[in-house]
């Protein structure tokens, strides 16, 4: 396997060419992440744009999920993680000493690979985040829950059993419930870590449709193993390999005319 | 590859397998049979001595006379000390387990020392806990309370319900800690992540998500602690039990009579063993029933909770 080393100038060039709408929202600069002595992310620099779907692709272990978790500081939960470089959202360094991680996670929501609804009712799942951030009033809770469930295209399926256990929903419904839970607290950015990898094709299609609707209001960063999925739903695609950013460009360009051989080999299925 | 036409080898009798099945089965049935013998023996001999008068009477002086004695104070004493112990041990044990699983770094030296301490605490003989209770709770804590608040007059510094219950709580602490730890570890990490990713603090996550999920497991720890403590005599020997009291305990600092200890009294101190034997058996039967009842109550609460967790909320 050939070593890849990219001059940072080239990456900046790629970033400088916005291929989709939206203003820069997240700026990652020279980000490196270590698990103990292992360097899992190597000098990543990239700019993500507002209300655009950005897909992170790459083979397992390439660091795409790790990078995603840097954006809402979920890596803080793991011992021995050290981070260099900076991640700025709207110009503010989220690793700065003055940043409240609670506030950060309110603004940067997350949907996980394995749907993880709380063992509570459907209503309580969505209301959980709302209550956390101070909503007490019953009628505003009810209207926010409805709005979120509608936003996640789940309302019609669950409106008659809001107070039944969320664990009784199908896998695809559970994942859309998790999306409803995430959008309920009105984040600016939603991080999705392989949100459809455990779903059947029909449920996957529903989640993908939903993502396309959500990008009207949210900035979405999605990690996916599924190349077709990245091609279908994302505007921008970043390809990672062995902890490095290989190429970042408009999705159509990545999939039809990538600048680098490595990217071409991966998206055409020759390796990975 | 073997040719497909080759025959299977004929099945043969395996002596080792037969022998091992026999041995393990025999051991299992032996245990069940022993338990059966003990239970049948107690029920058969204890049942005739059991009456409403017997369980509802406070004995006047002679606890060895089957016609007049009763065991109400012993039932009350044992129940109160077990309930008090549960009140003391559950919060402390659960908080310790929460610290160990949710906050402490698993590899840190202090965490390892705490775990070793907890495991060793579980292996200490119960009579040592009794002596510890006498030395620490009565002679140190109680004595100093008296010096501070009672001008040295003995109000706290003597064996009593509260010290016996606290001693039992220390003894059953490892059971609760280990059971709670297991219950907390069984809560899927994804639920914690989901809560934190919504902007919950760690404390909120523990109280709103983790502990409610772990509650049935925590109660299992409580049940185990109750089972262990209800029949224990050694830890309360120096810390609170009385040979005879003419009244029920009314205050935390009162001494109390106890079923387990009363069994010991009846079987060793009686002037006429043949005369005492029926009430001895009946007392043992009541002790067994009481332990089962306390267990059943806790198991009932737990299964109700499990059902609630599964269906709603």
HADDOCK unambig.tbl for C-alpha pairs under 7 A between the chains (distance, minus, plus):
assign (segid A and resid 102 and name CA) (segid B and resid 199 and name CA) 4.52 0.50 0.50
assign (segid A and resid 102 and name CA) (segid B and resid 200 and name CA) 6.56 0.50 0.50
assign (segid A and resid 102 and name CA) (segid B and resid 201 and name CA) 6.89 0.50 0.50
assign (segid A and resid 103 and name CA) (segid B and resid 199 and name CA) 6.67 0.50 0.50
assign (segid A and resid 105 and name CA) (segid B and resid 197 and name CA) 5.71 0.50 0.50
assign (segid A and resid 105 and name CA) (segid B and resid 198 and name CA) 6.05 0.50 0.50
assign (segid A and resid 105 and name CA) (segid B and resid 199 and name CA) 4.91 0.50 0.50
assign (segid A and resid 106 and name CA) (segid B and resid 198 and name CA) 5.94 0.50 0.50
assign (segid A and resid 106 and name CA) (segid B and resid 199 and name CA) 5.17 0.50 0.50
assign (segid A and resid 109 and name CA) (segid B and resid 197 and name CA) 6.34 0.50 0.50
assign (segid A and resid 109 and name CA) (segid B and resid 198 and name CA) 6.38 0.50 0.50
assign (segid A and resid 110 and name CA) (segid B and resid 197 and name CA) 6.09 0.50 0.50
assign (segid A and resid 116 and name CA) (segid B and resid 190 and name CA) 5.86 0.50 0.50
assign (segid A and resid 116 and name CA) (segid B and resid 191 and name CA) 5.95 0.50 0.50
assign (segid A and resid 116 and name CA) (segid B and resid 194 and name CA) 6.80 0.50 0.50
assign (segid A and resid 118 and name CA) (segid B and resid 191 and name CA) 6.33 0.50 0.50
assign (segid A and resid 119 and name CA) (segid B and resid 309 and name CA) 6.77 0.50 0.50
assign (segid A and resid 119 and name CA) (segid B and resid 313 and name CA) 6.30 0.50 0.50
assign (segid A and resid 120 and name CA) (segid B and resid 312 and name CA) 6.28 0.50 0.50
assign (segid A and resid 120 and name CA) (segid B and resid 313 and name CA) 3.50 0.50 0.50
assign (segid A and resid 121 and name CA) (segid B and resid 312 and name CA) 5.94 0.50 0.50
assign (segid A and resid 121 and name CA) (segid B and resid 313 and name CA) 4.62 0.50 0.50
assign (segid A and resid 129 and name CA) (segid B and resid 198 and name CA) 5.80 0.50 0.50
assign (segid A and resid 132 and name CA) (segid B and resid 200 and name CA) 6.44 0.50 0.50
assign (segid A and resid 164 and name CA) (segid B and resid 312 and name CA) 5.90 0.50 0.50
assign (segid A and resid 165 and name CA) (segid B and resid 311 and name CA) 5.84 0.50 0.50
assign (segid A and resid 165 and name CA) (segid B and resid 312 and name CA) 5.14 0.50 0.50
assign (segid A and resid 165 and name CA) (segid B and resid 313 and name CA) 6.12 0.50 0.50
assign (segid A and resid 182 and name CA) (segid B and resid 198 and name CA) 6.82 0.50 0.50
